[in-house]
Amino acid sequence: MRAESPEHRRTAGTRWVRGVLRLVLAVLVVIGLAACWPYVLAPAYGFPVPAPFSGPRLWNPYATSLGRWWKANFHAHSHAWGGLTAGRRSAADVRALYHKLGYDIAGLSNYQQIDGGTLADSDFIPVYEHGYNVHKVHELVIGAKRVTWLDFPFGQTLSDKQYVLDRLERNGGIVAIAHPWLRNGYPVDQLRYLSHYTLMEVARQGYVGTDRWDAALSAGHLSWIIADDDEHDLDLGHDVGVSWTMVMAPSKRRADILAALRAGHTYGVVGRNGVNDVLVREVVLHHDTLRVRTDPGARSFRFVGQDGAVRKIVRDSVQASYVIRPSDTYVRVEIVTAHTHMYLNPVVRYAGPGPVRPTAVLNRAETWRNRGLLAACALFLIAVPRLSGTRKRRAARISS
């Protein structure tokens, strides 16, 4: 039996390496096309010019609230996806700790996964965190029945973000913009235009992003507050029980909690160990006078309006009031106690049956133009390697 020559072995090895490289390249091309495909499908939108709330009437979201306050966290992570998403403990462990801290609602919001409960349980609130992009442009979907997989892994235009919000809302559940300041995922200037979300995570892990909230409110985009821990590791402890949402509802049944979230029967709290030293007892609007009353222990009430400007401060009282001026487009209240900061939803101006929510409009002409350009670029990128390979094969045949 004739032994293989060194040259033959080198040739075989070269062919094997080339085969592996071709396979890797093919896999990368498939992954790249899958990642780029949403950009081809994404529509373009026309956005209304930002305009403050206006009208002769004032909308108080707390006017229709009934029941009692329930303490909730809607943003926490357990072990999921084989540990790739940084959740360290089981779903049971996460829920057990929150219930031990006195939480009535302990939602799990794993990435792209509704986990740890069953819709047959009337108290179970299904939640997941949407998004797998490099800039942490994430949303919470509360009350979701299924996961939406559409996302833009790389950069996102204003229209791309609007398209995601539209799809999330269309697929069911209450859409909340999550940690909008993180990696500047939702810049202030974009929040002046985006629509089709109901909630904004204004506080997370003790950090408060009222600048983002005020930017949206000042542009006439109404959203209600939630505050969450975004817990990833129970063993660290520093991000557990530091931000939570108080929800007023007749019960903690799923239907009642979801209805309360939609109606704005919430306020956000930043503190420690989930402890409320003071509760909000009354938010009343009488003609043009807004009055807020709490348990004893409030150190200050701040009334905040258009562009985040402070309109009035009242100190060391169990209640405070503010006469809303004709120039006030909205007014929200911040309350400081010995151990917490509380953030209430805004009272806003409106005309007609209720506050108007501006919405983006699909621009069909620009959509198809953008899709055509992206499709042409994709075909070009696919065709160039093939044309190059054809030229090389022709050159090889001629030289032989």
C-alpha positions as CSV (number, residue, x, y, z in Angstrom):
1,M,0.0,0.0,0.0
2,R,1.4,3.3,-1.1
3,A,1.8,5.9,1.6
4,E,0.4,9.4,1.1
5,S,3.0,11.9,0.1
6,P,3.5,15.0,2.3
7,E,2.2,17.2,-0.6
8,H,-1.0,15.1,-0.8
9,R,-1.6,15.5,2.9
10,R,-1.0,19.2,2.8
11,T,-3.5,19.5,-0.1
12,A,-6.1,17.5,1.8
13,G,-5.6,19.6,4.9
14,T,-5.9,22.8,2.9
15,R,-9.2,21.5,1.4
16,W,-10.5,20.6,4.8
17,V,-9.7,24.1,6.2
18,R,-11.3,25.7,3.2
19,G,-14.4,23.6,3.7
20,V,-14.7,24.6,7.3
21,L,-14.2,28.2,6.4
22,R,-16.9,28.0,3.8
23,L,-19.3,26.5,6.3
24,V,-18.5,29.1,8.9
25,L,-18.9,31.9,6.3
26,A,-22.3,30.4,5.2
27,V,-23.5,30.3,8.9
28,L,-22.4,33.9,9.4
29,V,-24.2,34.9,6.2
30,V,-27.4,33.2,7.4
31,I,-27.1,34.8,10.8
32,G,-26.4,38.2,9.2
33,L,-29.3,38.0,6.9
34,A,-31.6,37.0,9.8
35,A,-30.4,39.9,11.9
36,C,-30.8,42.3,9.0
37,W,-34.2,41.1,7.8
38,P,-36.2,43.2,10.3
39,Y,-34.6,46.3,8.8
40,V,-35.9,45.4,5.4
41,L,-39.4,44.8,6.8
42,A,-39.5,47.9,9.1
43,P,-42.0,50.6,8.1
44,A,-41.3,54.3,8.2
45,Y,-43.5,56.6,10.2
46,G,-44.6,60.2,10.2
47,F,-44.7,61.7,13.6
48,P,-46.9,64.5,14.8
49,V,-45.2,67.7,16.0
50,P,-44.8,67.6,19.8
51,A,-47.5,69.6,21.5
52,P,-48.2,70.0,25.3
53,F,-51.5,68.8,26.8
54,S,-54.2,71.4,26.3
55,G,-57.8,72.0,26.9
56,P,-60.2,73.5,29.5
57,R,-60.5,70.3,31.6
58,L,-58.2,68.5,34.0
59,W,-57.9,64.7,34.1
60,N,-57.1,63.2,37.5
61,P,-56.1,59.4,37.0
62,Y,-56.8,58.8,40.7
63,A,-60.4,60.0,40.6
64,T,-61.7,56.6,39.6
65,S,-59.4,54.5,41.8
66,L,-61.0,52.0,44.2
67,G,-59.8,49.4,46.6
68,R,-56.5,49.4,48.5
69,W,-52.8,49.8,47.7
70,W,-50.9,46.6,46.6
71,K,-47.1,46.5,46.5
72,A,-45.7,45.2,43.3
73,N,-42.5,44.5,41.5
74,F,-42.9,43.7,37.8
75,H,-39.2,43.5,36.8
76,A,-37.0,40.7,38.1
77,H,-35.0,37.9,36.6
78,S,-34.6,34.2,37.5
79,H,-32.3,31.6,36.0
80,A,-33.3,31.3,32.3
81,W,-31.9,30.4,28.9
82,G,-29.2,28.2,30.5
83,G,-27.9,31.2,32.5
84,L,-27.1,33.3,29.5
85,T,-29.3,36.2,30.7
86,A,-27.7,36.8,34.1
87,G,-30.5,35.5,36.3
88,R,-28.9,33.6,39.2
89,R,-31.7,32.0,41.2
90,S,-34.8,30.0,40.5
91,A,-38.2,31.6,39.9
92,A,-39.4,30.1,43.2
93,D,-36.5,31.7,45.1
94,V,-37.2,35.1,43.5
95,R,-40.9,35.0,44.3
96,A,-40.2,33.7,47.9
97,L,-37.9,36.6,48.7
98,Y,-40.3,39.3,47.4
99,H,-43.2,37.8,49.3
100,K,-41.0,37.7,52.5
101,L,-40.5,41.4,52.0
102,G,-44.2,41.9,52.0
103,Y,-44.8,42.3,48.3
104,D,-48.3,41.4,47.1
105,I,-47.2,41.0,43.5
106,A,-43.8,39.5,42.5
107,G,-43.6,39.5,38.7
108,L,-40.8,37.7,36.8
109,S,-39.7,39.3,33.6
110,N,-37.1,37.1,32.0
111,Y,-35.9,38.1,28.5
112,Q,-38.2,36.8,25.8
113,Q,-39.8,34.3,28.1
114,I,-43.1,34.3,30.1
115,D,-42.1,32.2,33.1
116,G,-43.0,30.8,36.5
117,G,-46.8,30.8,36.5
118,T,-50.0,29.8,34.8
119,L,-52.8,31.8,33.3
120,A,-55.2,29.5,35.2
121,D,-54.1,31.2,38.4
122,S,-56.1,34.4,38.7
123,D,-53.3,36.1,40.7
124,F,-50.5,35.4,38.3
125,I,-49.3,38.4,36.3
126,P,-47.5,37.2,33.2
127,V,-44.6,39.6,32.3
128,Y,-41.5,39.4,30.1
129,E,-38.8,41.7,29.1
130,H,-38.6,42.3,25.3
131,G,-35.3,43.1,23.5
132,Y,-32.1,41.5,22.5
133,N,-30.3,44.5,21.0
134,V,-26.9,46.0,21.7
135,H,-28.2,49.3,23.0
136,K,-30.5,47.9,25.7
137,V,-33.6,49.2,24.1
138,H,-36.0,47.1,26.2
139,E,-39.7,47.0,27.1
140,L,-41.7,45.2,29.7
141,V,-44.9,43.6,28.5
142,I,-47.3,43.0,31.4
143,G,-50.3,40.7,31.0
144,A,-48.7,39.2,27.8
145,K,-50.1,35.9,26.4
146,R,-47.2,35.3,24.0
147,V,-43.7,36.6,23.3
148,T,-43.0,39.0,20.4
149,W,-39.7,38.1,18.7
150,L,-39.3,41.1,16.4
151,D,-36.3,43.3,17.3
152,F,-33.5,45.3,15.7
153,P,-30.3,43.9,17.1
154,F,-28.0,46.8,16.0
155,G,-28.9,50.5,15.7
156,Q,-32.5,51.6,15.8
157,T,-34.1,54.6,14.2
158,L,-37.1,56.4,15.6
159,S,-39.3,54.5,13.2
160,D,-37.7,51.1,14.2
161,K,-38.6,51.8,17.9
162,Q,-42.1,52.8,17.0
163,Y,-42.5,49.7,15.0
164,V,-41.5,47.5,18.0
165,L,-43.9,49.4,20.3
166,D,-46.7,48.9,17.8
167,R,-46.1,45.2,17.4
168,L,-45.9,44.7,21.2
169,E,-49.1,46.5,21.8
170,R,-50.8,44.7,18.9
171,N,-49.8,41.3,20.3
172,G,-51.5,42.0,23.7
173,G,-50.4,43.1,27.1
174,I,-49.6,46.5,28.6
175,V,-46.4,47.9,27.1
176,A,-43.9,49.7,29.4
177,I,-40.7,51.4,28.3
178,A,-38.0,49.8,30.5
179,H,-35.1,51.8,32.0
180,P,-35.2,54.4,29.2
181,W,-31.9,56.0,30.3
182,L,-29.8,52.8,30.2
183,R,-27.2,53.1,27.4
184,N,-29.4,56.0,26.3
185,G,-31.8,53.4,24.8
186,Y,-34.7,55.9,24.7
187,P,-33.2,59.4,24.4
188,V,-35.1,62.4,25.6
189,D,-35.6,63.8,22.0
190,Q,-37.1,60.5,20.8
191,L,-39.5,60.3,23.8
192,R,-41.1,63.5,22.5
193,Y,-42.4,61.5,19.5
194,L,-42.9,57.9,20.4
195,S,-46.4,56.5,21.2
196,H,-48.3,53.2,21.8
197,Y,-47.0,52.5,25.2
198,T,-49.0,52.8,28.5
199,L,-46.3,52.8,31.2
200,M,-42.8,54.0,31.8
201,E,-40.3,52.5,34.2
202,V,-39.3,55.9,35.8
203,A,-37.4,54.3,38.7
204,R,-35.2,51.2,38.6
205,Q,-32.7,49.9,41.1
206,G,-33.1,53.2,43.0
207,Y,-32.2,55.4,40.0
208,V,-34.9,57.8,39.0
209,G,-35.3,59.1,35.4
210,T,-37.9,61.7,35.7
211,D,-36.2,63.7,32.9
212,R,-37.3,61.1,30.4
213,W,-40.8,61.0,31.8
214,D,-41.1,64.8,31.8
215,A,-39.9,65.0,28.2
216,A,-42.7,62.7,27.1
217,L,-45.3,64.4,29.2
218,S,-44.2,67.9,28.1
219,A,-44.7,66.7,24.5
220,G,-48.3,65.5,25.2
221,H,-47.4,61.8,25.4
222,L,-49.2,60.4,28.5
223,S,-47.8,57.5,30.4
224,W,-48.2,56.2,33.9
225,I,-45.4,55.4,36.3
226,I,-44.0,52.0,37.4
227,A,-40.9,51.5,39.5
228,D,-39.0,48.2,39.7
229,D,-35.9,46.5,41.0
230,D,-34.8,44.8,37.7
231,E,-33.2,42.2,40.1
232,H,-30.7,39.8,38.5
233,D,-28.9,38.3,41.5
234,L,-30.6,37.8,44.9
235,D,-27.3,37.1,46.6
236,L,-26.1,40.7,45.9
237,G,-29.0,42.2,47.7
238,H,-28.4,45.8,46.7
239,D,-31.0,45.7,44.0
240,V,-33.8,44.1,45.9
241,G,-36.6,46.1,47.5
242,V,-35.2,49.5,46.4
243,S,-37.8,50.5,43.8
244,W,-41.4,49.4,43.7
245,T,-44.9,50.2,42.4
246,M,-48.0,50.8,44.5
247,V,-51.2,49.8,42.6
248,M,-54.7,50.7,43.8
249,A,-57.2,48.0,42.9
250,P,-60.1,46.2,44.4
251,S,-58.1,42.9,44.6
252,K,-54.8,41.6,43.4
253,R,-56.5,39.4,40.8
254,R,-54.9,39.7,37.4
255,A,-57.9,41.5,35.8
256,D,-58.0,44.1,38.5
257,I,-54.3,44.8,38.5
258,L,-54.1,45.1,34.8
259,A,-57.1,47.5,34.7
260,A,-55.5,49.6,37.4
261,L,-52.2,49.8,35.5
262,R,-54.0,50.9,32.3
263,A,-56.0,53.6,34.3
264,G,-52.9,55.1,36.0
265,H,-53.9,54.0,39.5
266,T,-50.2,53.7,40.5
267,Y,-47.3,55.5,42.1
268,G,-43.7,54.7,42.2
269,V,-41.5,54.5,45.3
270,V,-37.8,54.5,45.9
271,G,-36.6,53.3,49.3
272,R,-35.1,50.2,51.1
273,N,-36.3,46.7,51.7
274,G,-39.7,47.5,50.2
275,V,-40.8,49.3,53.3
276,N,-43.5,52.0,53.0
277,D,-43.2,54.4,56.0
278,V,-45.9,56.6,54.5
279,L,-48.8,55.8,52.2
280,V,-50.7,58.1,49.9
281,R,-54.2,58.4,51.2
282,E,-55.9,60.9,48.8
283,V,-55.3,62.6,45.5
284,V,-58.3,64.9,44.9
285,L,-58.9,67.5,42.2
286,H,-61.6,70.1,43.2
287,H,-62.1,72.4,40.3
288,D,-58.6,73.7,39.7
289,T,-57.1,72.8,43.1
290,L,-55.1,69.6,43.4
291,R,-54.8,68.2,47.0
292,V,-52.7,65.3,48.1
293,R,-52.9,63.7,51.6
294,T,-50.6,61.1,53.1
295,D,-50.0,59.4,56.5
296,P,-48.1,61.4,59.0
297,G,-44.4,61.5,58.2
298,A,-44.2,63.3,54.8
299,R,-41.3,65.8,54.8
300,S,-42.1,67.6,51.6
301,F,-44.4,67.7,48.6
302,R,-43.1,69.0,45.3
303,F,-45.5,69.9,42.5
304,V,-43.8,69.5,39.1
305,G,-45.1,70.8,35.8
306,Q,-44.2,71.4,32.1
307,D,-40.5,70.6,31.3
308,G,-40.0,69.3,34.8
309,A,-40.2,72.8,36.4
310,V,-41.0,72.8,40.1
311,R,-44.2,74.9,40.7
312,K,-44.5,74.6,44.5
313,I,-42.9,73.0,47.6
314,V,-44.8,72.3,50.8
315,R,-42.8,71.0,53.9
316,D,-43.7,69.1,57.0
317,S,-47.4,68.5,56.5
318,V,-49.7,65.5,56.0
319,Q,-51.3,67.3,53.0
320,A,-50.5,69.8,50.4
321,S,-52.5,71.6,47.7
322,Y,-51.7,73.5,44.5
323,V,-54.0,75.7,42.4
324,I,-53.4,74.6,38.8
325,R,-52.8,77.7,36.6
326,P,-54.1,78.1,33.1
327,S,-50.5,77.8,31.8
328,D,-50.0,74.4,33.5
329,T,-50.3,71.6,31.0
330,Y,-49.8,68.9,33.6
331,V,-48.9,68.7,37.2
332,R,-47.4,65.7,39.0
333,V,-46.4,65.3,42.7
334,E,-43.2,64.0,44.4
335,I,-43.3,63.3,48.1
336,V,-40.2,62.8,50.3
337,T,-40.4,61.0,53.6
338,A,-37.8,59.9,56.1
339,H,-37.0,56.7,54.1
340,T,-38.7,57.0,50.7
341,H,-39.3,59.1,47.7
342,M,-42.7,58.7,46.1
343,Y,-43.7,59.8,42.5
344,L,-47.3,60.2,41.6
345,N,-49.0,60.2,38.2
346,P,-49.8,63.5,36.5
347,V,-53.0,65.5,36.3
348,V,-53.2,66.6,32.7
349,R,-55.2,69.0,30.6
350,Y,-57.6,67.7,28.0
351,A,-60.5,68.5,25.8
352,G,-63.3,66.1,24.8
353,P,-64.0,62.7,26.4
354,G,-60.4,62.2,27.7
355,P,-56.7,63.0,27.2
356,V,-55.6,62.7,23.6
357,R,-52.7,60.3,22.9
358,P,-50.8,61.4,19.8
359,T,-49.8,58.6,17.5
360,A,-47.4,58.1,14.6
361,V,-48.8,57.4,11.1
362,L,-47.4,54.9,8.7
363,N,-45.6,56.6,5.7
364,R,-46.2,54.1,3.0
365,A,-44.2,55.8,0.3
366,E,-41.1,56.1,2.4
367,T,-41.5,52.6,3.7
368,W,-41.4,51.0,0.3
369,R,-38.5,53.3,-0.8
370,N,-36.5,52.2,2.2
371,R,-37.3,48.5,1.7
372,G,-36.3,48.8,-2.0
373,L,-32.9,50.3,-1.1
374,L,-32.2,47.8,1.6
375,A,-33.2,44.9,-0.6
376,A,-31.0,46.2,-3.4
377,C,-28.1,46.4,-1.0
378,A,-28.7,42.9,0.3
379,L,-28.8,41.5,-3.3
380,F,-25.6,43.3,-4.1
381,L,-23.8,41.9,-1.1
382,I,-25.0,38.4,-1.9
383,A,-24.0,38.7,-5.6
384,V,-20.5,40.2,-5.2
385,P,-18.9,37.0,-3.7
386,R,-20.6,34.9,-6.4
387,L,-19.4,37.1,-9.2
388,S,-15.9,37.2,-7.7
389,G,-15.9,33.4,-7.6
390,T,-17.0,33.1,-11.2
391,R,-14.2,35.4,-12.4
392,K,-11.6,33.4,-10.5
393,R,-12.9,30.1,-12.0
394,R,-12.8,31.6,-15.5
395,A,-9.3,32.9,-14.9
396,A,-8.2,29.4,-13.7
397,R,-9.7,27.7,-16.8
398,I,-7.9,30.2,-19.1
399,S,-4.5,29.7,-17.4
400,S,-4.8,25.9,-17.6
